[in-house]
Amino acid sequence: MFDKSKPIFIAGPCVIESAELLERVAEELVRLRRKLNVEIVFKASFDKANRTSIRSYRGVGLEKGLAMIADIKSRYGLPVTTDIHESCQAEAVGQVVDIVQIPAFLCRQTDLLVAAAKTGKTVNIKKAQFLSGADMLYPVQKVRESGNPDVWLCERGNIYGYNNLVVDFRNIPDMLRITDRVVMDCTHSVQRPGAAGGKTGGNREFVPAMALAAKAFGANGYFFEVHPDPDKALSDGPNMLYLKDLESVIESLL
């Protein structure tokens, strides 16, 4: 489905907040796709099961969320992706999305990977914050040996002490030896996990540089969580990119 000779861009809000938010982001992605002649995938989560606090907003749930994502796919003609946290979600998600995303903390969960593989859709596995790029051979094997050869990997930084991440960009060429599509998660890699008093902090000002550094190391995909007003977002605001800035960041990568 996706041209392997071209970079791919995945973008959207961290979590589904409202239909209006999804529409606003989708309209901008369609405009950028047309103007810049790039492949763009729409991303939003129906549930954020790994929020720092039990009081944190999680999303609209599986059934409602998939209906909203399917609506975006139908109305705007964008390929779509979302993440799954439990193997029982895979079948329903696979009926809607083009790419099933595996969260970093769950990338070694065998049943989850097998269920994702069985959807027949592209499986994008985020590298855990505690693994090296070379370690990702084994999650990829789990998907491939379950009958699905279409696997991507995604770099999102490594734990560096408490409440901090650092990106070892050598992971990108290491993962390109395993699979031919490696996506750089340019926004989650600038997180400060749990560092904002029961919430995750972050430094969005470093997002453009993260993207350019990843390109220098061979990345051929880029993931950006975007929001019209990140400071008012219900999840991951500090590390999300302003929607209005996405165009200039993509242009810098082209």
N, C-alpha and C positions, 0 to 999 in steps of 0.2 A: 504493500500500500504506500509506503513512504520511500522516496528516492534516496538511496543510501549514499549517493554522491553529493547530496546537498545537506547543509546544516539544518537542524530542526529546532524550532522554538516552542516551548511549552509555557503557557502563561495563564494566569487567572487568580482569583482571590483564594486565600488560604482555605476558607470555609464558606459554605453557602449561607449568606445572611438574609438575602431577599431575592425575589425574581428581578427586581429593578437593578440590583447590583450586577447580577449575571448578564442582563441585557446590555448594560452600559459597557461592561468589559468586552463582551462579545462584539458589539458594534465597532469598538476600537480595534480589536484583533482582525476583523474582516477588512477594515480600512487599511491596516498595516500590511496584511497579506496582499491586497491589491496594489498598494503603492510600492512596496518593496519587493514584490514577487518572491515571497518566502513561504515556507511551510510552517503554519502555526497550529498548535493543538491547544484547545481550551481545557483548563484544569480547574476543578473546584472539589472540595471534600464535602460529602454528606454527613460525615461524623469525624470529629477529631477525638479519637479514643485515648490519646496519650497526653492530654492537657495536664499542666502542672498541678492545678488545683481542682478539686471536685466541684467547685463553684464556677469554674470557667465555662464559657459557652462552647458547646460541642457541635452544634449543627442542627439540621432539620430531620435527620434520620434517613434510613435506607430507602424506604418506599417513596416518600415525598422528594427526597434528594435526587434519586434516579429519574423520576418523572421530570424534574426541573432541568437536569442535565440533558435528557433526551429531547426536551423542548428546544434547548439551545442548539443541539446538533441538527435538528430538523429545520429550524427557522433560519439559522445562519450558515449552514453548510460547513461547519467546522468539525474536524475530528475532535474527539473528547477523551479525557482520561479522568480517573479518580482512583483513590486508594482504598484498599480493603484491609481490615484488621482481623477478620475471622474467616476461616475457610468456608463457612456457610454462606458468606456474602458473595462468593466468587461467581456462582452461576447467574444470579440476577444481574450483577454488575457486568458480566461478560455479554449479556444480551443487549447492553446499551453502549458500552464504551469501545473505543478502538485500541486503547492501551490500558492494561491493568497495572496499577502502581503498587509496589510493595514497600511499606514504610521501612526506614532504616533499622529501627529497633527490632523489626520482625523478619529481617532478611534471612535468618537461619531457621525459621519455622517451617519444617518440612511439609506438614499438611497444608499450610497456607500456599506454599510454592507449588505444590502438586495441584491444588485446586485451581490456582491461577493458570497453570499450564493447560489444564483441561478445558478452559474457556476457548482455546484456539486463538486468542488475541495476543498481540504483542505484550510481553511482560517486562516492565521496567522496574528493576530491583535497585533500590537505594542502598548504597554501601553503609553498613553500620558504622557508628562513630567509634567503635572499638576494634574495627578490622582494617587490615591493609587492602590495597587494591588486589594484590595477588590472592588473598584469601577468598575473593569473590568467585573464584573458579568453582567452588563447591555449591553455592546457591544456584549458579548457572547450570551446573550439571544436573541438579535436582529438577529444574524445569525441562531441560533438553531430554533427559532420560524418562520424563513423564510424557514425551511425545510432542513437545513444542520446541522447535528450533529457534523461534523468534524472540530473542531475549536481548534487552538492553541493560546497561549498568549506569548508575548515577552516583557521582561524587558529591558529598555534602559535608566534608570536614571530619576531623577526628577530635575526640575529647582531649583537652589540654588543661589538666588540673581541674579545678572546680569552676562551674559556670562559664566555661570558655571552650571555643573550638579553634582549631588551626587547620589549614588545608595544606596537605603535602601533595603538591601537583604532580609528583612522580607517580601517584596512583593512577593518573589518567592513562599514560602509556602502558602501565602495567595491566590495566583493565582492557585496553585496546588489543592486547594479546589474547584476551579471552573472548571478546565479542566485538563486532565491528561498529557498534554505536555506543559511545560513552557520552552521557549528558552531564553537564556541570550544573548543579543546583546552586545558582549564584546568590540566592536570597537566604536559604536555610544555612548556608555556610558562614554567614555573618551573624548568626544567632549568638546570644549569651544565655544558654539554657538555665531556666529557673532563677535568673539573676535580677528579676524585677519585682521582688516581693510577692511570690506566688504566681508569677507570670514569667514568660521568657522575654528577655531583652534582646537587643541587637543593634547593629550599626549599618543602616542601609546606605550610608555614604560610600561604603567600600564595594557595593554591588558591581558597579561598572568595571572596576579594576579586577575583581574576581573573574568576571566574564572574559576580559582580555587576556589575563594570565592563563586561564583554562584553554583559550584558543591557541596560545603559544605552545602549550603542551599537547595539542592534538585533539582536544574535545571537538565533537561534531554535533553536539546538541546542547541546548541551553534552557534552563528552567528558571522562570521568574514568577514569584508570587507578586501580584500587582493589585492595587486598590486605588480608587479615586482620592481617598483621604485616609492613608494608612494610620494616622494617629487616632482615628475614630473606629478603626477596624476591630472586630470582635475576637480576632485571633491573629497572633504573629505580626501585629502592626509595626513594631520597631525595626523589623528586618525586611518588611515588604517595600517594594519599589512603587513610587507614585506612577499611576497609570500614564500620566502625561509624559513621563520620562522614558517610557519603554521604547518609543520610536528612536530616540537618539542612541540608546544603548544597542539596539539591534543594528542600526546603521554603522556603529563603530565596529561591529563584528563582521560586517560585510565588506 
